[in-house]
Amino acid sequence: MRVPTLAAVPLVLLAGAGFAAEGPVLQTLDYANTRYSDLDRIDAGNVGRLKVAWTFSTGVLRGHEGAPIVIGHLMIVHTPFPNVVYALDLDQGGKILWRYAPRQDAGVIAVMCCDTVSRGLAYADGRLFLQQADTTVVALDPETGRVLWSVKNGDPGRGETNTATVLPVRGKLIVGLAGGEYGARCHVTAYDQASGKRLWRAYATGPDADMLVDPERTTELGRPIGRDSSLRSWEGDQWRTGGACSWGWFSYDPDLNLVYYGTGNPSTWNPNQRPGDNRWAQAIIARDADTGIAHWVYQMTPHDQWDYDGVNEMILTEQVIGGGPRKVLTHFDRNGFGYTLDRATGDLLVAEKFDPTVNWASRVEMDPAAPGYGRPVVDRRYAPGEADEDEATKNICPGALGAKNQQPAAYSPLTRLFYVPTNHMCMDYEAFRVTYTPGQPYVGATLTLHPPEGTDRTGAFIAWDGAKGRIAWTIPEPFSVWSGALATAGNVVFYGTLEGYLKAVDARDGRELYRFKTPSGIVGNVTTYLHAGKQYVAVLSGVGGWAGIGLAAGLTDPADGSGAVGGYAALSQYTAPGGQLTVFEVPDPAPPAAH
């Protein structure tokens, strides 16, 4: 294990601070990934009176994903690369107590696929945890920012990087990896929280032992996956450069002791170069937190031809389905289908389109007796693999960004609705032959992104009935909604827009209750916290991510950013780069006038 030369710059020591937290403090708010807060002091009746309480500049101009976390009187704020971490004292007006400023090789920027974002830190058992862009995993002392341990999780020289947060659970730290656009063979790893010792590692492709699967006990849709399930689905040794990276979100069921996550695209993007189902890319995986052994898997997009990474969050709830209560997992996939599965068994319960323009597949086969049970019914007109290389397949919906990307949805137990930030974007897709070279792009496709025919809008914020698999209400947006949602016990749902608006809507019907224009586009996740008896709402603004990569990185060629620069060219008329935390409050009532 290696400790960085520059670990932290402590400005004020917090000896005896005593900021104990009950349970872990997570970007997802809870293990179930609901992004629901039971705070209700800001509600549908008073949210319209929100005012800015204070702000903080991060000093970084790339895309600001994720959210600050609050531990007692400390607010922990992170930035994109170079992944600076600030500890702000809420008792002293946001005074900087310490900053952690890691030294990373700037060369890692060149191998980060879609902006230099970071989705933030997590806290558990007296330690802050962060995985940096260069894959260095660190544990920090929350009182001083001192590095407690450090370990490398990957190799940027092979295209392995990180943008995701981490999951602390049962004394372990679960971390993923990015690099599917560079032919990385990706894995999920558990480290000991106290020491950084590696406890288990599970690859997404390759031999059964590497993947930590049991051919007879690991199931898909109730059936054992069988021996060499991954090897048999790739040609030759292509699995060695197969991608299937887990750069998204993790959730956890403490009763089942299962960790849930999704895997990304297979490499290369050119489907003609990798025949077969390419397992277990584009899959949901449920693993035992202690051993890493997979209990069940489900591949949503076999032989992916569209870059529909399956890494979006798994939201754990209880729903009434088929006349009875079920403990389920709901997942809004990039491919445009909203899936609900039994989280103990992996049984597929619901699979319906959550964007009406989805055309690459007509439906998912739901008949257990059908040969294609659980598989999408692909419309060959929108399958790039049906075309010759260097021939474009046009008007595929959704585009590679997906009907929803990593921006997390929220769930309210009050309304029993999911609140989903979505993209309304299609694409033209042209595959070409590419050769694998370690550390070099291994994409093999050129994209043009554009709105669906007949409209110029590229986003919507929707409420989804997960049990019935249908949209309850929709708020059209001019641009993709790249911000994570937040639902609260005050019957308010918050989200941000690429133009920079923080919006609050009524959880029951979507009626807008409040909006405020922040200095830059919002791709961060709205959060809320209680301090000194008062509820606050906070959000990071700073345009970027895949949708905002043109502004964040100063790109002008419409083909750059895998077509995002051209697809979001109009965004430059509404916002500009910046990095700021904005904190909101409902002002206290004015005291009665003296007589």
C-alpha positions as CSV (number, residue, x, y, z in Angstrom):
1,M,0.0,0.0,0.0
2,R,1.3,3.5,-0.9
3,V,0.5,6.7,0.8
4,P,0.5,9.7,-1.5
5,T,3.3,12.3,-1.0
6,L,0.7,15.0,-0.5
7,A,-2.1,13.7,1.6
8,A,-4.0,16.5,3.3
9,V,-3.5,20.1,4.4
10,P,-5.2,20.3,7.8
11,L,-6.2,23.9,8.6
12,V,-7.9,23.3,11.9
13,L,-7.7,20.2,14.0
14,L,-10.9,18.9,15.4
15,A,-9.7,17.2,18.5
16,G,-12.6,15.9,20.5
17,A,-15.1,16.8,17.8
18,G,-17.2,13.8,18.5
19,F,-19.3,13.7,15.4
20,A,-20.6,10.2,15.6
21,A,-23.0,9.1,12.8
22,E,-25.6,6.4,13.1
23,G,-24.8,4.0,10.3
24,P,-23.0,4.8,7.1
25,V,-23.3,8.1,5.4
26,L,-23.8,7.5,1.6
27,Q,-24.2,9.4,-1.6
28,T,-27.4,7.3,-2.1
29,L,-28.7,8.4,1.4
30,D,-29.4,4.7,2.3
31,Y,-28.3,1.2,1.4
32,A,-31.5,0.8,-0.6
33,N,-30.5,3.6,-3.0
34,T,-33.9,5.3,-2.6
35,R,-32.5,8.8,-2.3
36,Y,-35.4,9.5,0.1
37,S,-35.1,11.7,3.1
38,D,-37.5,11.5,6.0
39,L,-36.9,15.2,6.7
40,D,-40.2,17.2,6.4
41,R,-39.4,20.7,7.7
42,I,-39.2,21.8,4.1
43,D,-42.5,20.8,2.5
44,A,-44.8,21.4,-0.4
45,G,-46.3,24.3,1.5
46,N,-43.2,26.3,2.3
47,V,-40.6,25.2,-0.3
48,G,-41.6,28.2,-2.5
49,R,-39.9,30.4,0.1
50,L,-36.4,28.8,-0.3
51,K,-33.5,31.2,-0.3
52,V,-29.8,30.8,-0.7
53,A,-28.2,30.4,2.8
54,W,-24.6,30.2,1.6
55,T,-22.3,29.1,-1.2
56,F,-18.9,27.6,-1.7
57,S,-16.6,27.7,-4.7
58,T,-14.8,24.4,-5.4
59,G,-12.2,26.1,-7.7
60,V,-12.6,23.4,-10.4
61,L,-14.4,23.9,-13.7
62,R,-15.2,20.3,-14.9
63,G,-18.4,18.4,-14.3
64,H,-19.5,18.2,-10.7
65,E,-21.4,15.0,-10.1
66,G,-22.3,13.5,-6.8
67,A,-23.2,15.5,-3.7
68,P,-21.7,16.7,-0.4
69,I,-22.2,14.5,2.7
70,V,-22.8,15.7,6.2
71,I,-21.4,14.0,9.4
72,G,-22.4,15.9,12.5
73,H,-21.1,19.5,12.0
74,L,-18.9,18.5,9.1
75,M,-19.8,18.9,5.5
76,I,-17.5,17.0,3.1
77,V,-17.3,18.5,-0.4
78,H,-15.5,16.9,-3.3
79,T,-14.4,18.0,-6.7
80,P,-13.8,16.4,-10.1
81,F,-10.2,15.6,-11.0
82,P,-7.9,16.3,-9.2
83,N,-10.4,15.0,-6.5
84,V,-9.8,17.7,-3.9
85,V,-11.8,17.1,-0.7
86,Y,-12.9,19.9,1.6
87,A,-14.2,19.6,5.2
88,L,-16.4,22.6,6.0
89,D,-17.5,23.4,9.5
90,L,-21.3,24.0,9.6
91,D,-21.0,25.5,13.0
92,Q,-18.7,28.2,11.7
93,G,-20.5,29.3,8.5
94,G,-18.8,26.7,6.2
95,K,-15.2,27.5,7.4
96,I,-12.6,25.2,5.7
97,L,-11.2,22.9,8.4
98,W,-9.0,20.9,6.2
99,R,-8.5,20.0,2.5
100,Y,-7.2,16.8,1.0
101,A,-5.3,17.5,-2.3
102,P,-4.0,14.3,-3.8
103,R,-1.2,14.3,-6.4
104,Q,-2.4,12.4,-9.4
105,D,-0.7,12.2,-12.8
106,A,-2.6,14.5,-15.2
107,G,-2.3,11.8,-17.8
108,V,-5.2,10.1,-16.3
109,I,-7.5,12.8,-17.8
110,A,-6.8,11.5,-21.3
111,V,-8.1,8.0,-20.5
112,M,-11.3,9.2,-18.7
113,C,-14.1,8.5,-21.1
114,C,-16.7,11.1,-20.5
115,D,-15.4,14.0,-18.4
116,T,-13.3,13.9,-15.2
117,V,-16.2,13.6,-12.8
118,S,-16.3,12.0,-9.4
119,R,-19.5,10.9,-7.6
120,G,-18.1,11.5,-4.1
121,L,-17.2,10.0,-0.8
122,A,-18.8,7.7,1.7
123,Y,-18.4,7.5,5.5
124,A,-18.6,4.6,7.9
125,D,-17.1,3.6,11.3
126,G,-15.0,6.8,11.8
127,R,-13.5,6.8,8.3
128,L,-14.1,8.7,5.0
129,F,-13.6,6.7,1.8
130,L,-12.8,7.9,-1.7
131,Q,-11.7,6.2,-4.9
132,Q,-9.8,8.8,-7.0
133,A,-9.7,9.1,-10.7
134,D,-6.4,7.1,-11.0
135,T,-8.1,4.3,-9.0
136,T,-6.3,5.0,-5.8
137,V,-8.6,4.1,-2.9
138,V,-8.0,6.1,0.3
139,A,-9.4,6.1,3.8
140,L,-9.2,9.5,5.5
141,D,-9.5,10.6,9.1
142,P,-12.6,12.9,9.1
143,E,-11.1,15.1,11.8
144,T,-7.9,16.0,10.0
145,G,-8.0,14.6,6.4
146,R,-5.0,12.5,7.2
147,V,-4.6,9.4,5.0
148,L,-5.2,6.3,7.1
149,W,-4.5,3.8,4.2
150,S,-4.2,3.9,0.5
151,V,-4.2,1.2,-2.2
152,K,-4.3,1.1,-6.0
153,N,-7.3,-0.6,-7.5
154,G,-6.4,-0.4,-11.2
155,D,-3.9,0.8,-13.8
156,P,-4.6,4.0,-15.8
157,G,-1.9,2.7,-18.2
158,R,-4.4,0.1,-19.3
159,G,-7.2,2.6,-19.5
160,E,-8.5,1.8,-16.0
161,T,-9.9,4.8,-14.2
162,N,-12.7,5.6,-11.7
163,T,-15.6,8.1,-11.5
164,A,-17.8,6.3,-9.0
165,T,-18.4,6.5,-5.3
166,V,-17.8,3.5,-3.0
167,L,-20.0,1.4,-0.7
168,P,-18.9,0.6,2.9
169,V,-20.7,-2.5,4.3
170,R,-20.1,-4.9,7.1
171,G,-16.5,-3.8,7.6
172,K,-15.8,-4.0,3.9
173,L,-15.5,-1.3,1.2
174,I,-17.0,-2.3,-2.2
175,V,-15.4,-0.5,-5.2
176,G,-15.8,-0.7,-8.9
177,L,-13.8,0.4,-11.9
178,A,-14.2,2.3,-15.3
179,G,-12.4,1.7,-18.6
180,G,-14.8,-0.1,-21.0
181,E,-13.9,2.3,-23.8
182,Y,-10.3,1.1,-23.4
183,G,-10.8,-2.6,-23.4
184,A,-10.2,-2.9,-19.7
185,R,-11.3,-6.2,-18.1
186,C,-13.2,-4.9,-15.2
187,H,-13.9,-6.1,-11.7
188,V,-15.6,-5.3,-8.4
189,T,-13.4,-5.5,-5.3
190,A,-13.9,-5.6,-1.5
191,Y,-11.3,-4.1,0.8
192,D,-11.1,-4.2,4.5
193,Q,-12.2,-0.9,5.9
194,A,-9.7,-0.8,8.7
195,S,-6.6,-1.8,6.8
196,G,-7.2,-1.6,3.0
197,K,-6.4,-5.3,2.7
198,R,-8.0,-6.9,-0.4
199,L,-10.7,-9.4,0.6
200,W,-12.2,-10.5,-2.7
201,R,-12.3,-9.5,-6.3
202,A,-14.9,-10.6,-8.9
203,Y,-14.4,-10.0,-12.6
204,A,-17.4,-9.6,-14.9
205,T,-16.0,-11.8,-17.7
206,G,-13.8,-14.9,-18.0
207,P,-13.4,-18.2,-16.1
208,D,-16.0,-19.0,-13.3
209,A,-13.3,-18.8,-10.6
210,D,-12.3,-15.3,-11.7
211,M,-16.0,-14.1,-11.7
212,L,-16.8,-15.7,-8.3
213,V,-19.7,-17.6,-9.7
214,D,-20.9,-21.2,-8.9
215,P,-22.1,-22.8,-12.1
216,E,-24.8,-24.8,-10.3
217,R,-25.9,-22.3,-7.7
218,T,-25.5,-18.9,-9.4
219,T,-28.7,-18.5,-11.4
220,E,-30.2,-16.4,-14.1
221,L,-34.0,-16.2,-14.1
222,G,-34.2,-19.2,-11.8
223,R,-31.8,-21.5,-13.8
224,P,-28.2,-22.3,-13.1
225,I,-25.9,-20.4,-15.4
226,G,-23.8,-23.5,-16.0
227,R,-20.1,-24.0,-16.4
228,D,-18.1,-21.4,-18.4
229,S,-21.1,-19.2,-18.9
230,S,-18.9,-16.2,-19.9
231,L,-16.3,-18.0,-21.8
232,R,-18.9,-19.7,-24.1
233,S,-20.4,-16.3,-25.0
234,W,-17.2,-14.7,-26.4
235,E,-15.1,-15.6,-29.4
236,G,-11.7,-16.9,-28.4
237,D,-10.1,-14.8,-25.7
238,Q,-12.0,-11.6,-26.4
239,W,-13.2,-11.7,-22.8
240,R,-9.8,-10.5,-21.8
241,T,-10.6,-7.1,-23.3
242,G,-14.3,-7.4,-22.6
243,G,-15.0,-4.2,-20.6
244,A,-18.2,-4.8,-18.6
245,C,-17.1,-2.2,-16.0
246,S,-19.0,-1.3,-12.9
247,W,-18.6,2.4,-12.7
248,G,-22.1,3.1,-11.4
249,W,-23.9,2.6,-8.1
250,F,-24.1,-0.1,-5.4
251,S,-27.0,-1.0,-3.1
252,Y,-27.2,-3.5,-0.3
253,D,-29.9,-5.7,1.4
254,P,-28.7,-6.4,5.0
255,D,-31.3,-9.1,5.5
256,L,-30.1,-11.1,2.5
257,N,-26.5,-9.8,2.8
258,L,-26.4,-9.2,-0.9
259,V,-24.8,-6.3,-2.8
260,Y,-26.4,-5.3,-6.1
261,Y,-24.8,-3.5,-9.0
262,G,-24.7,-3.4,-12.8
263,T,-22.0,-4.0,-15.4
264,G,-21.3,-1.8,-18.4
265,N,-20.8,-2.2,-22.2
266,P,-18.7,-4.9,-23.7
267,S,-15.6,-3.8,-25.6
268,T,-15.4,-2.9,-28.5
269,W,-18.5,-1.0,-29.4
270,N,-18.4,-2.6,-32.8
271,P,-20.7,-5.6,-32.4
272,N,-19.4,-7.4,-35.4
273,Q,-16.0,-7.8,-33.8
274,R,-17.4,-9.7,-30.8
275,P,-20.1,-12.3,-31.7
276,G,-22.0,-13.9,-28.9
277,D,-24.0,-12.7,-25.9
278,N,-20.8,-11.3,-24.3
279,R,-21.6,-12.3,-20.7
280,W,-21.7,-10.8,-18.2
281,A,-21.6,-7.3,-19.7
282,Q,-24.9,-5.3,-19.4
283,A,-26.0,-7.4,-16.4
284,I,-27.4,-6.9,-12.9
285,I,-25.4,-9.0,-10.4
286,A,-26.3,-9.9,-6.8
287,R,-23.3,-10.9,-4.7
288,D,-22.7,-12.1,-1.1
289,A,-21.1,-9.2,0.7
290,D,-18.8,-11.4,2.7
291,T,-17.6,-13.8,0.0
292,G,-18.3,-12.0,-3.2
293,I,-20.0,-15.2,-4.6
294,A,-22.7,-14.3,-7.1
295,H,-26.2,-15.5,-6.1
296,W,-27.9,-14.5,-9.3
297,V,-27.3,-12.5,-12.5
298,Y,-29.6,-11.1,-15.2
299,Q,-28.3,-9.8,-18.5
300,M,-30.5,-7.1,-19.9
301,T,-28.9,-6.4,-23.2
302,P,-27.2,-9.5,-24.6
303,H,-24.6,-8.8,-27.3
304,D,-25.0,-5.1,-26.8
305,Q,-24.9,-3.1,-30.1
306,W,-25.7,0.3,-28.7
307,D,-23.4,1.1,-25.7
308,Y,-26.3,0.6,-23.2
309,D,-24.3,0.2,-20.0
310,G,-26.2,-1.5,-17.3
311,V,-24.6,0.4,-14.4
312,N,-27.5,2.6,-13.3
313,E,-28.7,2.2,-9.7
314,M,-30.7,-0.7,-8.2
315,I,-33.5,0.7,-5.9
316,L,-34.6,-1.7,-3.2
317,T,-38.3,-1.4,-2.2
318,E,-41.3,-3.5,-1.3
319,Q,-44.1,-3.5,-3.9
320,V,-47.4,-5.2,-4.4
321,I,-47.0,-7.2,-7.6
322,G,-49.3,-10.1,-8.7
323,G,-51.6,-9.5,-5.8
324,G,-49.0,-9.9,-3.1
325,P,-46.1,-8.0,-1.5
326,R,-42.6,-8.6,-3.0
327,K,-39.2,-7.4,-1.9
328,V,-37.9,-6.1,-5.2
329,L,-35.2,-4.3,-7.1
330,T,-36.1,-1.6,-9.6
331,H,-33.6,-0.5,-12.3
332,F,-34.0,2.1,-15.0
333,D,-31.6,0.9,-17.7
334,R,-29.9,2.9,-20.3
335,N,-31.7,0.7,-22.9
336,G,-34.9,2.5,-22.0
337,F,-36.7,-0.4,-20.1
338,G,-37.6,-0.1,-16.4
339,Y,-37.0,-3.5,-14.8
340,T,-38.4,-4.8,-11.5
341,L,-37.0,-8.1,-10.2
342,D,-37.3,-10.1,-7.0
343,R,-34.2,-9.2,-5.2
344,A,-33.8,-12.5,-3.4
345,T,-34.2,-14.8,-6.5
346,G,-33.6,-12.5,-9.5
347,D,-37.1,-13.4,-10.9
348,L,-38.1,-10.9,-13.6
349,L,-41.4,-9.3,-12.7
350,V,-41.7,-6.1,-14.8
351,A,-39.9,-4.8,-17.9
352,E,-41.5,-1.9,-19.6
353,K,-40.4,1.2,-21.6
354,F,-40.0,4.4,-19.6
355,D,-39.5,6.5,-22.6
356,P,-42.1,6.3,-25.4
357,T,-39.5,6.8,-28.2
358,V,-37.6,3.6,-27.4
359,N,-37.4,1.6,-30.7
360,W,-34.4,-0.6,-30.7
361,A,-36.5,-3.4,-29.1
362,S,-40.3,-3.8,-29.2
363,R,-40.5,-5.5,-25.8
364,V,-38.8,-7.9,-23.3
365,E,-40.0,-11.5,-23.6
366,M,-41.9,-12.1,-20.3
367,D,-43.2,-15.7,-21.0
368,P,-41.1,-18.1,-18.9
369,A,-41.9,-20.9,-21.4
370,A,-40.6,-18.9,-24.4
371,P,-37.1,-19.7,-25.7
372,G,-36.1,-16.0,-25.4
373,Y,-37.5,-15.5,-21.9
374,G,-36.0,-12.3,-20.4
375,R,-34.4,-11.2,-23.6
376,P,-35.3,-8.0,-25.6
377,V,-37.1,-8.5,-28.8
378,V,-34.7,-6.5,-31.1
379,D,-36.0,-4.6,-34.1
380,R,-33.3,-5.4,-36.7
381,R,-33.8,-2.0,-38.4
382,Y,-32.1,-0.4,-35.4
383,A,-29.4,-2.9,-34.8
384,P,-25.9,-1.7,-36.0
385,G,-24.7,-5.3,-36.3
386,E,-27.1,-5.8,-39.2
387,A,-25.4,-3.1,-41.2
388,D,-22.0,-3.3,-42.9
389,E,-19.1,-1.7,-41.2
390,D,-18.8,2.0,-42.1
391,E,-22.5,2.1,-42.8
392,A,-24.7,4.2,-40.4
393,T,-27.8,2.8,-38.7
394,K,-30.0,5.8,-38.3
395,N,-32.6,7.1,-35.7
396,I,-31.9,4.5,-33.0
397,C,-33.7,5.5,-29.8
398,P,-32.4,5.9,-27.2
399,G,-28.9,7.1,-28.1
400,A,-25.8,5.7,-26.4
401,L,-26.3,8.1,-23.4
402,G,-29.4,5.9,-22.7
403,A,-32.9,6.9,-21.8
404,K,-31.3,7.4,-18.4
405,N,-27.7,7.5,-17.6
406,Q,-26.0,7.2,-14.1
407,Q,-27.9,10.2,-12.6
408,P,-29.8,8.4,-9.8
409,A,-33.6,8.3,-9.5
410,A,-35.4,8.6,-6.1
411,Y,-38.3,6.8,-4.5
412,S,-41.0,8.0,-2.1
413,P,-42.8,5.5,0.2
414,L,-45.5,8.2,0.6
415,T,-46.5,8.2,-3.1
416,R,-45.0,4.8,-4.0
417,L,-43.6,6.5,-7.1
418,F,-40.1,6.6,-8.5
419,Y,-38.8,9.9,-9.8
420,V,-36.5,9.5,-12.8
421,P,-34.3,12.0,-14.6
422,T,-34.3,11.0,-18.2
423,N,-32.7,11.7,-21.6
424,H,-34.9,12.0,-24.7
425,M,-32.1,11.5,-27.2
426,C,-31.6,9.2,-30.3
427,M,-28.6,8.5,-32.4
428,D,-27.1,7.4,-35.8
429,Y,-24.5,4.7,-35.2
430,E,-21.6,3.7,-37.5
431,A,-19.4,0.9,-36.5
432,F,-15.8,0.4,-37.8
433,R,-13.0,-2.0,-37.3
434,V,-10.6,-1.3,-34.4
435,T,-7.5,-3.0,-33.0
436,Y,-6.9,-3.3,-29.2
437,T,-3.8,-1.6,-27.9
438,P,-3.4,-1.3,-24.1
439,G,-4.2,2.2,-22.9
440,Q,-5.6,3.4,-26.2
441,P,-9.3,3.9,-27.1
442,Y,-11.1,0.7,-28.1
443,V,-14.4,2.0,-29.2
444,G,-15.0,1.2,-32.9
445,A,-18.0,3.4,-33.5
446,T,-18.9,6.9,-34.5
447,L,-22.1,8.4,-33.1
448,T,-24.3,11.4,-34.0
449,L,-26.7,12.3,-31.2
450,H,-30.0,14.1,-31.9
451,P,-33.5,14.5,-30.5
452,P,-36.3,12.1,-31.6
453,E,-37.9,13.1,-34.9
454,G,-40.6,15.7,-34.4
455,T,-39.2,17.4,-31.3
456,D,-36.2,19.5,-30.3
457,R,-36.3,18.7,-26.6
458,T,-33.8,16.1,-25.2
459,G,-35.0,15.5,-21.6
460,A,-37.9,14.8,-19.2
461,F,-38.4,14.3,-15.5
462,I,-40.9,11.5,-14.9
463,A,-42.7,9.8,-12.1
464,W,-42.9,6.0,-12.6
465,D,-45.2,3.4,-11.1
466,G,-42.8,0.5,-10.6
467,A,-45.5,-2.1,-9.8
468,K,-47.5,-1.4,-13.0
469,G,-44.6,-0.4,-15.2
470,R,-46.0,2.9,-16.4
471,I,-45.4,6.6,-16.3
472,A,-47.6,8.5,-13.8
473,W,-46.7,12.0,-14.9
474,T,-44.0,13.8,-17.0
475,I,-42.3,17.1,-16.9
476,P,-40.7,17.9,-20.3
477,E,-37.3,19.5,-20.2
478,P,-35.4,21.2,-23.1
479,F,-32.2,19.3,-22.2
480,S,-31.5,15.9,-20.7
481,V,-31.9,15.8,-16.9
482,W,-28.4,14.9,-15.8
483,S,-29.0,15.6,-12.1
484,G,-29.8,13.0,-9.4
485,A,-33.3,13.3,-7.9
486,L,-34.2,13.7,-4.2
487,A,-37.6,12.8,-2.6
488,T,-38.5,14.0,0.9
489,A,-41.1,13.4,3.5
490,G,-42.4,16.9,2.9
491,N,-43.9,15.6,-0.4
492,V,-41.3,17.5,-2.4
493,V,-39.0,16.2,-5.1
494,F,-35.9,18.1,-6.1
495,Y,-33.8,17.9,-9.3
496,G,-31.4,20.0,-11.3
497,T,-31.2,20.9,-15.0
498,L,-28.4,21.2,-17.4
499,E,-29.1,25.0,-17.7
500,G,-28.5,25.3,-14.0
501,Y,-31.9,25.4,-12.4
502,L,-32.6,23.7,-9.1
503,K,-36.3,22.7,-9.2
504,A,-38.7,21.6,-6.6
505,V,-42.0,19.8,-7.6
506,D,-44.9,18.3,-5.8
507,A,-44.3,14.6,-5.4
508,R,-47.9,13.8,-6.0
509,D,-48.5,15.5,-9.3
510,G,-45.3,17.1,-10.5
511,R,-46.5,20.7,-10.1
512,E,-43.6,23.1,-10.0
513,L,-43.2,24.7,-6.6
514,Y,-39.8,26.5,-6.9
515,R,-36.9,27.1,-9.2
516,F,-33.5,28.9,-8.8
517,K,-30.8,29.5,-11.4
518,T,-27.4,28.4,-10.1
519,P,-24.2,29.7,-11.7
520,S,-23.6,26.6,-13.9
521,G,-25.4,23.6,-15.2
522,I,-26.3,21.0,-12.6
523,V,-25.1,17.4,-13.1
524,G,-24.8,16.8,-9.3
525,N,-27.3,15.1,-7.0
526,V,-29.5,17.2,-4.8
527,T,-29.3,16.3,-1.1
528,T,-30.7,17.6,2.2
529,Y,-29.6,17.6,5.8
530,L,-30.5,18.8,9.3
531,H,-28.2,21.2,11.2
532,A,-29.0,22.9,14.5
533,G,-32.6,22.0,14.1
534,K,-33.0,23.4,10.6
535,Q,-33.4,21.6,7.3
536,Y,-31.2,22.6,4.4
537,V,-31.1,21.6,0.7
538,A,-27.7,21.5,-1.1
539,V,-26.5,20.9,-4.6
540,L,-23.3,21.1,-6.6
541,S,-23.4,22.9,-9.9
542,G,-20.8,22.7,-12.6
543,V,-21.7,21.6,-16.1
544,G,-20.1,18.5,-17.4
545,G,-20.5,14.8,-17.6
546,W,-21.1,13.1,-20.9
547,A,-23.9,15.5,-21.9
548,G,-22.0,18.6,-20.9
549,I,-18.5,17.5,-22.0
550,G,-18.4,20.1,-24.7
551,L,-18.6,23.0,-22.3
552,A,-16.6,21.3,-19.6
553,A,-13.6,20.4,-21.8
554,G,-13.9,23.2,-24.4
555,L,-14.6,20.8,-27.3
556,T,-16.1,22.2,-30.5
557,D,-16.1,19.3,-33.0
558,P,-19.7,18.0,-33.1
559,A,-18.4,14.4,-33.2
560,D,-16.4,14.8,-30.0
561,G,-17.6,13.3,-26.8
562,S,-19.1,10.4,-28.9
563,G,-21.5,12.9,-30.5
564,A,-22.4,14.8,-27.3
565,V,-20.8,18.0,-28.4
566,G,-23.1,18.2,-31.4
567,G,-26.1,16.9,-29.6
568,Y,-25.9,19.5,-26.9
569,A,-24.5,22.4,-28.9
570,A,-27.3,24.7,-27.9
571,L,-26.4,24.3,-24.2
572,S,-23.7,26.9,-24.5
573,Q,-26.5,29.6,-24.9
574,Y,-27.7,28.8,-21.4
575,T,-24.8,28.1,-19.1
576,A,-21.0,28.1,-18.7
577,P,-18.4,26.1,-16.7
578,G,-18.1,26.6,-13.0
579,G,-17.9,24.7,-9.7
580,Q,-20.1,25.8,-6.8
581,L,-21.9,24.4,-3.9
582,T,-25.2,26.2,-3.2
583,V,-27.1,25.6,0.1
584,F,-30.7,26.6,0.5
585,E,-32.9,27.2,3.5
586,V,-36.5,28.4,4.3
587,P,-35.9,31.7,6.2
588,D,-37.2,31.9,9.7
589,P,-40.3,34.0,10.1
590,A,-39.6,37.6,10.9
591,P,-40.1,38.6,14.5
592,P,-43.2,40.7,15.2
593,A,-42.7,44.4,14.9
594,A,-42.1,46.3,18.2
595,H,-44.8,48.8,19.2
